[in-house]
Amino acid sequence: MALRTKLFGRLYEFRDLRELMGKANEEKSGDRLAGIAADSAAERVAARFVLSEQTLQTLFESPAVSAEDDEVTRVILSGVNRTILEEIRGWTVGGFREWLLADTTSGDAIRRVSQGLTSEMVAAVTKLMSNLDLIYGASKIRVSAHCANTIGAPGTLASRLQPNHPTDDPDAIRAAIYEGLSYGCGDSVIGINPVDDSLSSVKRLLDMTYELIATWEIPTQNCVLAHVTTQMAALQQGAPIGLIFQSIAGSQAGMESFGVSVGLLDEADALARKLCFTAGPDYLYFETGQGSELSADAHHGWDQLTMEARCYGLAKRYHPFQVNTVVGFIGPEYLYDARQITRAGLEDHFMGKLTGISMGCDACYTNHAVAGQNDVENLAVLLATAGCNYFMGVPMGDDSMLSYQCTSYHDTAALRQLLRLRPLPEFEEWMVGLGLMKNGVLTERAGDPTFFLQR
């Protein structure tokens, strides 16, 4: 295939689709580190022009890693509806973008077409979009799921209550949970990142959070974000688990760096369906983030956006209750500053929604990145406008265990008020019953964790 164009009198030619996709990407420090970024803005524009003329069939025939060598590729290809693919295989990437953004194209139509897409198609069209395109395109698409409650309905915004503690102190974690609940956080999940991920410690935290959920009859789920094998062992020993968590990657080699495989995720999904205390049918929670494959030398020379899209193609197999990109956590080596973090967050959210999964975002940054709290708030507003399913809720937006900055309990409440959004319906009903919310607005009782100590 001829991958070339002339721009301002200069000929730009690309060796293969891998180079073309890398150079069409927005500036990312990770792609620069990998040596695959465009050398100039002009080269980036040339790459996008050439990419826009490629057909979806070309992308289908060019997975980032061959199916013979990579189980993630096999999962992605097995999930493609060939009837729908046959309808769209002749579309160009540029034409696909125009179709997605057309006022006459509905969210239902996009959801149908998404069944015929591979992750490389999703990544390619994303590279052609502006930030506003990504927001508008994602806003059309709603993806809902159900565990103990229903996430993703129009007009809702959920929050993962993240009460991490540097010593896993149950009393301190419980106090943080009470504060988050008082602000209306925790409807997506009460999820703890453990310092000690031993089986006994994980079970102790699961028991504590389940007791709290059962005592207050909270329509939500719990999760302790240990390795999936530890959670499976806890579940087999009778620990009360609402959601099973695992970080995933866009290549088999990346998955192996996390100590997981497709077969193991299949086992976890089957076990969750059998033993989790929640109603389901959606029991899995995945986290991702651009750059993880490069950091593990598992990117096969491809850009970090394309590898991230493949994470969502893998996740789709399980119809997870929630997925989130921990967008700024990987650090400035991969996303240097607020501009790159913002772009990646919008890209990831759009790609997840276009793939057909329940997508959220950990709008965050590490302390050595060129970013600040205002940047996180800006990204959260943009993503909430785009229809993001959920954000993190961390005390004061400062995670005392993971030592990074993200969205707070207050941010979720403010975003709901600003954009006329509500908690998940079952959770709002629970809040109304306790007198913490009325007509979609927090009451005077809200924000005071001692409310939960008065029983």
C-alpha positions in Angstrom: 0.0 0.0 0.0 1.2 3.5 -0.8 1.3 5.6 2.4 2.4 9.0 1.1 1.2 12.5 0.4 2.7 15.9 -0.6 2.2 18.8 1.8 3.5 22.3 1.0 5.8 20.9 -1.7 7.3 18.2 0.5 6.7 14.5 0.1 5.8 12.6 3.3 6.0 8.8 3.1 5.4 6.2 5.8 6.9 2.7 5.8 3.8 0.9 7.2 0.6 1.4 9.1 2.4 1.2 12.4 4.6 4.2 11.6 1.6 6.1 10.1 -0.5 5.5 13.2 2.3 6.6 15.5 3.0 9.8 13.6 -0.7 10.7 13.4 -1.0 10.8 17.1 -1.2 14.0 19.2 2.1 14.8 20.9 2.8 12.4 23.8 6.0 12.2 25.7 5.6 8.4 25.7 5.5 8.2 21.9 8.5 10.5 21.8 10.3 8.3 24.3 9.5 5.3 22.1 10.9 7.1 19.0 7.7 6.8 17.0 6.2 10.4 17.3 6.0 12.8 14.4 9.0 15.0 13.9 7.0 18.1 13.3 3.4 19.4 13.2 3.5 19.2 9.4 4.4 15.6 9.5 1.6 14.9 11.9 -0.9 16.6 9.6 0.5 14.6 6.6 0.1 11.4 8.6 -3.5 12.2 9.5 -4.3 13.0 5.9 -3.0 9.7 4.7 -4.7 7.9 7.6 -8.0 9.5 6.8 -7.9 7.9 3.3 -7.4 4.3 4.6 -10.4 2.0 4.7 -11.7 0.2 7.8 -10.9 -3.0 6.0 -7.2 -2.0 5.9 -7.3 -1.5 9.6 -9.1 -4.8 10.1 -6.3 -6.6 8.2 -3.6 -4.8 10.2 -3.8 -5.6 13.9 -1.0 -4.2 16.0 0.1 -7.8 16.9 -0.7 -10.8 14.8 -3.4 -13.2 16.0 -1.0 -16.1 15.8 1.2 -14.4 18.4 -1.2 -12.6 20.7 -4.3 -13.7 22.6 -5.5 -10.1 23.0 -5.7 -9.8 19.2 -7.6 -13.1 19.1 -10.2 -11.8 21.6 -10.6 -8.6 19.7 -11.1 -10.3 16.4 -13.5 -12.9 17.8 -15.7 -10.1 19.1 -16.3 -8.6 15.7 -19.7 -9.0 14.1 -18.8 -9.9 10.6 -22.2 -8.9 9.2 -21.8 -5.4 10.4 -18.1 -5.4 9.3 -19.2 -6.3 5.8 -21.4 -3.2 5.8 -18.7 -0.8 6.8 -15.5 -2.3 5.5 -15.3 0.1 2.6 -15.6 3.3 4.7 -12.5 5.4 5.0 -11.3 6.5 8.4 -12.1 10.1 7.5 -15.6 9.2 6.3 -16.1 7.2 9.6 -15.3 10.3 11.6 -17.8 12.4 9.6 -20.5 9.8 10.1 -19.8 9.6 13.9 -20.1 13.4 14.3 -23.1 13.9 12.0 -26.2 15.3 13.7 -28.2 12.6 12.0 -26.1 9.8 13.5 -27.7 8.5 16.8 -26.1 6.9 19.7 -28.0 3.7 18.9 -26.6 3.7 15.4 -23.1 4.1 16.8 -23.6 1.3 19.3 -24.7 -1.0 16.5 -21.7 -0.2 14.2 -19.3 -0.6 17.2 -20.0 -4.3 17.1 -18.2 -4.4 13.8 -15.1 -2.5 14.8 -11.6 -3.6 15.9 -9.5 -1.6 18.3 -7.3 -0.4 15.5 -10.3 1.2 13.8 -11.3 2.8 17.0 -7.8 4.2 17.5 -7.5 5.4 13.9 -10.6 7.5 14.0 -9.7 8.9 17.4 -6.5 10.3 16.0 -8.4 12.4 13.5 -10.6 14.1 16.1 -10.2 17.4 18.0 -10.9 17.5 21.7 -14.4 18.9 21.0 -15.0 16.1 18.5 -14.1 13.6 21.2 -16.5 15.2 23.7 -19.3 15.5 21.3 -18.9 12.0 19.8 -18.7 10.4 23.3 -21.8 12.4 24.5 -23.9 10.5 21.9 -23.0 7.1 23.3 -24.5 5.6 26.5 -23.3 2.3 27.8 -25.0 1.0 31.0 -24.2 -2.0 33.2 -25.7 -3.5 36.3 -24.1 -5.1 39.4 -25.9 -4.1 42.7 -27.1 -1.0 40.9 -27.3 0.5 37.4 -24.4 2.6 36.0 -24.4 4.7 32.8 -28.0 5.9 32.5 -28.5 9.3 30.9 -28.4 12.2 33.4 -26.4 10.3 36.0 -22.8 10.6 37.2 -21.4 8.1 39.6 -18.3 8.1 41.9 -15.9 5.4 43.1 -15.4 6.1 46.8 -11.6 5.5 47.2 -10.8 5.6 51.0 -7.2 4.5 50.8 -5.0 4.6 53.9 -1.2 4.2 54.2 -1.5 1.5 56.8 -4.9 0.0 55.8 -6.3 1.1 59.2 -9.9 -0.2 59.1 -11.2 2.6 61.4 -9.6 5.3 59.3 -10.9 3.8 56.1 -14.4 3.5 57.6 -14.3 7.2 58.6 -13.3 8.1 55.0 -16.2 6.0 53.7 -18.7 7.8 55.9 -17.5 11.1 54.7 -17.7 10.1 51.1 -21.2 8.6 51.5 -22.3 11.8 53.1 -21.4 13.7 49.9 -23.2 11.1 47.7 -20.0 9.3 46.6 -19.7 5.5 46.4 -22.5 4.6 44.0 -20.2 3.0 41.5 -18.1 1.1 44.1 -16.5 1.4 47.5 -13.0 0.4 46.3 -9.9 0.2 48.4 -6.3 0.0 47.0 -4.6 -2.1 49.7 -1.1 -1.5 51.1 -1.0 -5.1 52.2 -2.5 -7.3 49.5 -2.1 -10.5 51.5 -5.1 -12.8 51.5 -5.9 -12.1 55.2 -5.6 -8.4 54.8 -7.8 -8.3 51.7 -10.5 -10.5 53.4 -10.4 -8.2 56.5 -11.1 -5.1 54.3 -13.8 -6.9 52.3 -15.6 -8.0 55.5 -15.4 -4.4 56.9 -16.8 -2.8 53.8 -19.5 -5.5 53.3 -20.6 -5.1 56.9 -21.0 -1.3 56.4 -22.9 -1.8 53.1 -25.2 -4.4 54.8 -25.8 -2.3 58.0 -26.8 0.8 56.0 -28.5 -1.2 53.2 -26.4 0.7 50.6 -27.2 -0.2 47.0 -23.6 -0.4 45.9 -20.7 -2.9 45.6 -17.4 -3.3 47.3 -14.0 -4.1 45.9 -10.4 -4.4 47.2 -8.0 -3.8 44.3 -5.5 -6.6 45.0 -4.3 -8.9 42.3 -7.2 -10.9 40.7 -5.8 -14.2 42.0 -5.9 -12.9 45.6 -9.5 -11.8 45.1 -10.5 -15.1 43.7 -9.0 -16.9 46.6 -10.8 -14.6 49.0 -14.1 -15.3 47.2 -13.6 -19.0 47.3 -13.0 -18.7 51.1 -16.4 -17.0 51.5 -15.3 -13.3 51.5 -18.1 -11.0 50.4 -17.1 -9.4 47.1 -19.2 -7.2 44.9 -16.8 -6.5 42.0 -13.6 -8.3 40.9 -10.8 -6.0 39.8 -7.8 -6.3 37.6 -5.5 -4.0 35.6 -5.3 -5.0 31.9 -3.1 -4.3 28.9 -3.4 -4.2 25.2 -1.1 -7.0 24.3 -0.4 -10.5 25.6 3.1 -9.5 26.7 1.6 -6.6 28.6 -1.0 -8.8 30.3 1.9 -11.2 31.3 3.6 -8.3 32.9 0.6 -7.9 35.2 0.6 -11.6 35.9 -2.7 -12.3 34.1 -4.1 -13.9 30.9 -7.4 -14.1 29.1 -7.9 -17.6 30.6 -7.4 -16.3 34.1 -9.9 -13.4 33.5 -12.4 -15.9 32.1 -12.0 -17.9 35.3 -12.5 -14.8 37.4 -15.6 -13.8 35.5 -17.1 -17.3 36.0 -16.2 -17.4 39.7 -17.7 -13.9 40.2 -21.0 -15.0 38.5 -21.2 -17.9 40.9 -20.0 -16.4 44.2 -20.3 -12.6 44.3 -23.0 -11.3 46.6 -24.2 -8.7 44.1 -27.0 -9.4 41.6 -25.0 -8.8 38.4 -24.8 -9.8 35.6 -21.8 -7.5 35.3 -19.1 -8.2 37.9 -15.7 -7.1 36.5 -13.8 -3.8 37.0 -10.8 -3.0 34.9 -8.3 -0.2 35.0 -6.0 0.9 32.1 -3.9 3.9 31.1 -1.9 5.0 28.1 1.7 4.0 28.3 1.5 0.8 30.4 2.5 -1.4 27.4 5.5 0.8 26.6 6.6 0.7 30.3 6.6 -3.1 30.1 8.3 -3.2 26.6 5.1 -4.8 25.4 4.0 -2.3 22.8 5.4 -4.0 19.7 6.5 -0.6 18.3 3.0 0.8 18.3 1.8 4.1 19.8 0.3 4.2 23.3 -3.1 5.3 22.1 -3.5 2.3 19.8 -2.4 0.0 22.6 -4.9 1.6 24.9 -7.7 1.0 22.5 -6.8 -2.7 22.5 -7.4 -2.7 26.3 -11.0 -1.8 25.6 -11.3 -4.4 22.9 -10.2 -7.0 25.5 -12.5 -5.6 28.2 -15.5 -5.8 25.9 -15.4 -9.6 26.1 -16.6 -9.4 29.7 -19.1 -6.5 29.5 -17.6 -5.1 32.7 -19.6 -3.0 35.2 -16.9 -0.3 34.9 -13.6 0.5 33.3 -11.5 3.5 34.0 -8.3 5.0 32.5 -6.0 6.1 35.3 -5.0 8.8 32.9 -2.3 10.8 34.7 -1.0 8.2 37.2 1.7 6.8 34.9 3.7 10.0 35.1 5.3 12.6 32.8 7.5 10.1 31.0 4.4 9.0 29.1 2.0 12.0 29.5 4.2 15.0 30.2 1.8 17.8 31.2 -1.8 18.9 31.7 -2.4 19.3 27.9 -1.3 15.7 27.2 -3.2 14.3 30.2 -6.3 16.1 29.1 -6.0 14.9 25.6 -5.4 11.3 26.7 -8.4 11.4 29.1 -10.7 12.6 26.3 -9.3 10.0 23.9 -9.6 7.1 26.3 -13.2 7.9 27.3 -14.2 8.3 23.7 -12.5 5.0 22.7 -14.1 3.1 25.6 -17.5 4.3 24.8 -17.1 3.7 21.0 -15.9 0.1 21.9 -19.1 -0.4 23.9 -18.0 -0.5 27.5 -19.0 1.3 30.7 -16.3 4.0 30.8 -15.0 6.3 33.6 -11.8 8.1 34.2 -9.5 8.7 37.1 -8.7 12.4 36.3 -5.4 12.6 38.1 -1.7 13.5 38.0 1.4 12.6 39.9 3.4 15.3 41.8 6.2 15.3 39.3 4.0 16.0 36.3 3.5 19.5 34.9 -0.1 19.7 36.1 -2.2 21.0 39.0 -5.5 20.6 40.6 -7.2 23.1 38.3 -6.2 20.9 35.4 -7.9 17.9 37.0 -11.0 19.9 37.5 -11.0 21.1 33.9 -10.7 17.5 32.7 -13.5 16.4 34.9 -15.8 19.1 33.6 -15.0 18.2 30.0 -15.5 14.4 30.6 -18.7 14.9 32.6 -20.0 16.9 29.6 -19.0 14.0 27.4 -21.1 11.6 29.4 -18.4 10.0 31.5 -20.0 7.3 33.7 -17.9 7.9 36.9 -14.9 9.6 38.5 -12.9 8.8 41.6 -13.9 10.3 45.0 -10.8 10.7 47.3 -10.7 12.8 50.5 -9.7 16.3 49.5 -8.5 14.9 46.1 -5.2 13.8 47.7 -4.7 10.0 48.0 -2.7 9.5 51.2 -1.6 6.0 50.2 -0.9 6.2 46.5 0.5 9.7 46.8 -1.2 11.2 43.7 -3.9 13.8 43.2 -7.3 13.3 41.7 -10.9 14.3 42.1 -12.5 14.7 45.5 -15.9 14.0 47.1 -16.7 17.7 46.7 -15.9 17.5 43.0 -18.5 14.9 42.3 -21.2 16.9 44.2 -20.2 20.1 42.3 -20.2 18.4 38.9 -23.7 17.0 39.5 -25.0 20.5 40.5 -23.2 22.2 37.6 -24.5 19.8 34.9 -27.8 18.8 36.4 -26.7 15.2 36.9 -27.8 12.8 39.6 -26.3 9.8 41.5 -27.2 6.3 40.2 -31.0 5.9 40.7 -30.9 3.2 43.4 -28.3 5.2 45.3 -30.2 8.5 45.0 -33.3 6.7 46.4 -31.2 5.5 49.3 -29.8 9.0 50.0 -33.3 10.5 49.8 -34.5 7.9 52.4 -31.7 9.0 54.8 -32.4 12.7 54.2 -29.0 13.4 52.5 -30.6 14.5 49.2 -33.8 16.0 48.1 -34.9 16.7 44.5 -31.4 16.0 43.3 -29.7 18.4 45.7 -27.7 17.6 48.8 -29.4 18.7 52.1 -28.0 20.4 55.2 -27.2 16.9 56.6 -24.8 16.2 53.7 -21.1 16.4 54.1 -21.1 15.5 57.8 -19.6 12.0 58.4 -20.9 12.0 62.0 -24.3 11.4 60.5 -23.3 7.7 60.3 -22.3 7.6 63.9 -25.7 8.6 65.3 -27.3 5.1 65.1 
